[in-house]
Each structure stands twice: as structure tokens, then as C-alpha cells.
Amino acid sequence: PRRRFAPRPSPPRPRSQADWRDTLVDSAIVQRGGEMQASRARLFKEYKEVQREKSADPDIQLICDDSNIFKWTAVIKGPSETPFEGGVFQLAFSIPEQYPLLPPQVRFITKIFHPNVHFKTGEICLDILKNAWSPAWTLQSVCRAIIALMAHPEADSPLNCDSGNLLRSGDIRGYQSMARMYTRLAAMPKKE
């Protein structure tokens, strides 16, 4: 007698990254408690790492809010050989319950003259905080990326049009002068 085999199921259709994200967000809503626990566990792990390696990166200081693990503050030093050198800049992190599946919301609290930072709100235009986010990123690595952005502005996608226009028109000296002035005014300790 001949053996009959069951037909093979067709392979699943390839899913786009947006489909995967929607599925992950939907499952996070269904399992919100579990997802929030995973998010808390990840943040506690990052907190322990930050405490253990405080001296490893002297340009970044991450501080977790005592009453809310989803609120953090960072203090970063302006990169050397830039108009921000010598400045100390404060960042505010608001972390979603779906972290690390979704990126944190980060903004400058300290005023900064930079094409990729909105002057009034402190919003930051950085791809890893939007569409290029990966759960492999940590709060520490986000701070490193922001420091790199400070050193290498992207004038083609400005949130601060004045600084973006200075760079796009080739007025590097004008941009650096303004950035240095705002760094002195807002990010440097006052001499008494």
C-alpha cells in the first residue's frame, strides 16, 4: 500500500518590522503586568550596571528617580573640541512601560544651541529615539549617542532652524560662536 503524506503547511508570510512591533505592542497590552515587570527588571539591571561602572564613563552620570524607575535624569559633559566643551548638560528620560521594546523619550533640560535639539522644548531629533530603536540600546548608550550627535550635528534635519541654517550656509564660525555663547550662559557653572 502507498503511504499518503499530509500536505505541508505553507510557510508563514514574511512580516514587516511594523507588523512585529504591532504584535509585540498588542501582546504587551494583553500581558501588561508581565511586560511592566520585564521593563522594571531591565531598568533595575541597567541601574545596577550604572552603579557598578560609575567611573567607567566620566562624561555620563545617570540618576534614577527615587520614587519612579521610569523617570531618569542624565548629566553629560559637552564633548571636547566642540563649542559645548566645558558645559554640563542635563537630560530628562521618560521611559515607557514597554521599554526596551519602545525607546525612551529624552529631552535636554539645559538650553543648548544645536540644529537637532528644539531650543524651547529640548526635544532631540535622533534616529535611535525614533525609527532606528533597538532593544539592544541602553540608557547609557543613548547618552553616548547624544554626545556623538553634539559633536557631529545633522543640519539637514533641524529642529532648531537658526542653527541648522548657519551650518547649511557654511557659516561654521557663526554656529560655533552661538553654540559656545549658549553653553557659557546655560551649561557652565557660574563664577562667583
C-alpha positions as CSV (number, residue, x, y, z in Angstrom):
1,P,0.0,0.0,0.0
2,R,1.1,3.5,-0.7
3,R,1.7,6.0,2.1
4,R,0.0,9.2,1.9
5,F,1.6,12.2,3.4
6,A,-0.3,15.2,4.7
7,P,0.2,18.3,2.7
8,R,2.9,20.6,4.1
9,P,1.6,23.8,5.5
10,S,2.6,26.9,3.6
11,P,5.3,28.9,5.3
12,P,4.1,32.0,7.2
13,R,4.2,35.2,5.2
14,P,7.2,37.4,5.9
15,R,6.3,40.1,8.4
16,S,7.4,43.7,8.3
17,Q,9.1,45.3,11.2
18,A,5.9,47.3,11.8
19,D,3.8,44.1,11.9
20,W,6.2,42.7,14.5
21,R,6.1,45.8,16.6
22,D,2.3,45.9,16.4
23,T,2.2,42.3,17.5
24,L,4.6,43.0,20.4
25,V,2.6,46.0,21.5
26,D,-0.7,44.1,21.3
27,S,0.8,41.2,23.4
28,A,2.2,43.8,25.8
29,I,-1.3,45.3,26.3
30,V,-2.7,41.8,26.9
31,Q,0.1,40.9,29.3
32,R,0.6,44.4,30.6
33,G,1.6,43.3,34.1
34,G,4.2,40.9,32.8
35,E,5.5,43.4,30.3
36,M,5.8,46.1,33.0
37,Q,7.7,43.6,35.2
38,A,10.1,42.8,32.3
39,S,10.6,46.5,31.8
40,R,11.3,47.1,35.5
41,A,13.7,44.1,35.6
42,R,15.6,45.6,32.6
43,L,15.7,49.1,34.2
44,F,16.9,47.6,37.5
45,K,19.6,45.7,35.6
46,E,20.7,49.0,33.9
47,Y,20.6,50.7,37.3
48,K,23.0,48.1,38.8
49,E,25.3,48.4,35.8
50,V,25.4,52.2,36.2
51,Q,26.2,51.9,39.9
52,R,28.9,49.4,39.2
53,E,30.6,51.3,36.4
54,K,30.3,54.9,37.6
55,S,34.0,55.6,36.9
56,A,34.0,53.8,33.5
57,D,32.4,56.7,31.7
58,P,33.2,60.0,33.5
59,D,31.3,62.0,30.8
60,I,27.9,60.5,31.8
61,Q,26.1,60.4,35.1
62,L,22.7,58.6,35.1
63,I,20.4,59.1,38.0
64,C,17.2,57.2,38.6
65,D,14.3,58.9,40.3
66,D,13.9,57.6,43.9
67,S,10.1,57.1,43.6
68,N,9.7,56.1,39.9
69,I,12.0,53.7,38.0
70,F,10.5,55.0,34.7
71,K,11.9,58.6,35.3
72,W,15.7,59.2,35.0
73,T,18.0,62.1,34.7
74,A,21.4,62.2,33.0
75,V,24.2,64.7,33.3
76,I,26.5,64.7,30.4
77,K,29.7,66.7,29.7
78,G,30.0,68.5,26.4
79,P,32.4,66.7,24.0
80,S,35.9,68.1,23.7
81,E,36.9,70.2,20.7
82,T,33.3,71.4,20.2
83,P,31.5,74.6,21.2
84,F,30.0,72.5,24.1
85,E,33.3,71.7,25.7
86,G,33.3,72.6,29.4
87,G,29.5,72.5,29.5
88,V,27.4,70.2,31.7
89,F,24.0,69.4,30.2
90,Q,21.1,67.8,31.9
91,L,18.8,65.4,30.1
92,A,15.3,64.1,31.2
93,F,14.4,60.5,30.4
94,S,10.8,59.3,30.4
95,I,10.7,55.6,29.9
96,P,7.6,53.8,28.5
97,E,6.2,50.7,30.2
98,Q,7.1,48.8,27.0
99,Y,10.8,49.5,27.3
100,P,13.1,48.1,25.9
101,L,10.7,47.4,23.0
102,L,10.0,51.1,22.7
103,P,12.6,53.9,23.0
104,P,12.7,56.3,25.9
105,Q,11.7,59.9,25.4
106,V,14.7,62.0,26.0
107,R,15.0,65.8,26.1
108,F,17.5,68.4,27.1
109,I,16.6,70.3,30.2
110,T,19.7,72.6,29.8
111,K,19.3,75.0,26.9
112,I,21.5,74.2,24.0
113,F,22.1,75.8,20.6
114,H,22.2,72.8,18.3
115,P,20.4,72.0,15.0
116,N,19.0,68.7,16.2
117,V,17.6,70.0,19.5
118,H,14.5,72.1,19.8
119,F,15.6,75.3,21.6
120,K,12.4,75.7,23.7
121,T,11.3,72.1,24.5
122,G,14.7,70.3,24.4
123,E,13.3,67.6,22.1
124,I,16.1,65.7,20.3
125,C,16.0,64.6,16.7
126,L,18.0,61.4,16.7
127,D,17.1,58.3,14.7
128,I,17.6,55.8,17.5
129,L,15.0,57.6,19.6
130,K,12.5,57.2,16.7
131,N,12.6,54.6,13.9
132,A,16.0,53.1,14.4
133,W,15.5,52.0,18.0
134,S,16.6,48.5,19.1
135,P,16.2,46.8,22.4
136,A,20.0,46.4,22.4
137,W,20.3,50.1,23.3
138,T,20.6,51.1,26.9
139,L,20.1,54.4,28.6
140,Q,23.9,54.7,28.9
141,S,24.4,54.0,25.1
142,V,21.6,56.6,24.3
143,C,23.6,59.2,26.3
144,R,26.8,58.2,24.3
145,A,24.8,58.7,21.0
146,I,23.6,62.1,22.2
147,I,27.2,63.2,23.0
148,A,28.2,62.0,19.5
149,L,25.3,64.0,18.0
150,M,26.5,67.1,19.9
151,A,29.9,66.6,18.2
152,H,28.5,65.9,14.8
153,P,25.3,67.8,14.1
154,E,23.0,66.9,11.3
155,A,22.0,70.2,9.7
156,D,19.7,68.5,7.2
157,S,17.0,67.6,9.8
158,P,17.0,70.6,12.1
159,L,14.6,71.2,15.0
160,N,16.4,74.5,15.6
161,C,16.3,76.1,12.2
162,D,18.6,79.0,13.1
163,S,21.5,76.8,13.9
164,G,20.7,74.5,11.0
165,N,20.6,77.4,8.6
166,L,24.0,78.6,9.9
167,L,25.6,75.2,9.2
168,R,23.9,74.7,5.9
169,S,25.0,78.1,4.6
170,G,28.6,77.2,5.6
171,D,28.8,79.7,8.5
172,I,30.6,77.3,10.8
173,R,32.2,80.2,12.8
174,G,28.7,81.8,13.4
175,Y,27.3,78.4,14.5
176,Q,30.2,77.7,16.9
177,S,30.1,81.2,18.3
178,M,26.3,81.0,19.1
179,A,26.7,77.4,20.5
180,R,29.6,78.5,22.7
181,M,27.7,81.5,23.9
182,Y,24.7,79.5,25.0
183,T,26.9,76.8,26.5
184,R,28.6,79.6,28.7
185,L,25.2,81.0,29.6
186,A,23.3,77.8,30.3
187,A,25.7,74.9,30.9
188,M,28.7,76.3,32.7
189,P,28.8,76.8,36.5
190,K,28.6,80.5,37.4
191,K,31.7,82.0,38.8
192,E,31.2,83.9,42.0
